[in-house]
């Protein structure tokens, strides 16, 4: 039976691919996309004076590591045929080809839409840096992985 996920934390779509719902995948730490951007800038040290001269900070590109649970009991297309290893391999191949492989855009970014719990959506371009697998079930019912994002503007706003 396909896994059903709780979507109370919202949803995430990258390049038109829903990576939170549909039973084939979910982001375990979606809330990290709610966080503020990293900041760049530094204060100026003035010789002979205690403290520093405060300088402004600005948002800068921010990396986020999204932990994914990828299902092996259903594919991204909704298929339950074949065995769990085949379905899991199909889903991982899909992540690799549709999300991680460099897109043909001039900036190399993909559009990401973060749906908040209240239904509001936030859209921003992101770079998908890579995908790594970690733990997995012996029977291939699921695998855990990390999808690395870089958000050039700093956050999905």
N, C-alpha and C positions, 0 to 999 in steps of 0.2 A: 504494500500500500504506500503511495507517495507520501512523503513527509509534508506536513503543513506547518508554516512558520507563523509566529506571532508578529504582527506588523505594527504594534503600538508605538514603536520608536520612529516610525516613518518608513521611507523607502529611498532607494537610490537607483537612478538610471544613468548609465554611461554609454554614450554613442547609441542611444535607443535601446540598450539592453538592460532589462530589469534584473539587477543583481541581488535583489532582496526578496522577491516573491516568485510564485510560480512553482514552488516545490523543489527546484533543482539546485538552488544556491541561496545563501543568506549571509549578510554581513553581521558578524557578532558584536562589533564595536562601532556601530553606525554613529553613536553619539559623539565620537571624536570629530566628526565633520561639523559639529556645532561649535567647536572651540574657536577662539580668536586666532588670527594670523600670527606667525612669528614676526618679530620686529628687527629692523636693522638700525644702526646708528651707534654712536659712542660719545661719551662725554669728553671734554677737553681738560687735561691736567694743566693747571697754571703753577709754574714753579714758585716755591716759597709761600704758597697759600694753601691752607688746609681745604680739603674738599675738592670739588671739580666744578667746572662751568657746565651746567646742564645743556645738552643739545637735543634737538627734536628726534623722535623716533618715527619710523615709517613702516607700514606693513611691507613684508617681503615674501618671496616664494616660500611656501610651507609644504613640508612632506608629511603625509599621513600614511600609516600602515594599517590597512583594513584587513582584519582577520575574516576569512571566508570559510564557511562550511559548505562543501560541494557534495551534493547527493549522488549516490550511485544507484538509487532505486527508481529514478526517473531521469530522462534527459531534458536538456533545455527546450527541446521541441515537444515534450510531453510523452515521449515513447517509453514504454515499459517492457519492450521486447528485448531479447538477448539476455545475457547475464549481467550481474552487477558490475563486474570488471569492465565489460564493454561500455556500459552506460556511463560509468565514472570516467573512462578514457574519452568518451565522446564529449562530456561536459568540460573536461580539462582542455581538450583540443579546441573547443569552442572559445574558452576564455583566452587561450593563447592566440588564436587567429583573429578573433573579433575585438579583443580588448588590448592585448599586449603588443601585437605586431604593429610596427610604426604605421600610422595612418598616412594617407597621401596629402594631407593638408599642409599648407606652407608653414604653419606654426608648429605642426606636430601634435596639436592638442585635439581632444575630443570634448564634446559638450557633456557636462554632468548636471543632472537635475536631482537635487535633494528635496524630497517631500517631507515636510515637518509633520509632527503628530497632529497638528490642527488642520492639516490639509494644504497649508500654504506651501508654495514651492520656491526654491532658490536655484538659480542656474549660474554656472560658471564653467569656463574651459579648464581642463586638467590635462596633464601629461600622465599617462600610465607608464610607470617606470619598469615594472616587472611583476612576476608572480612566482612564488616559491611554495612548494608543498612541504608540509610537516607531518603530523600524525595522520594515520588513516586506519579505518576498521579493517581487520583481517579479512572480513567477508566483502569488502569494498562497498558497504552501504553508504559510507561517507569518507571524506578526506578533509583535513584542515589545511588551509593555505593562507598566504599573506599577499595581498594585492597592494603594491606600492604606488601611491599617487603623489604627484607634485602639483601644487596649485599655484600657478604663476602670480595671481593677484593676492595670494595669501589665504583666502578662505572662500567658501561657497556662500555668496551673499544673496 
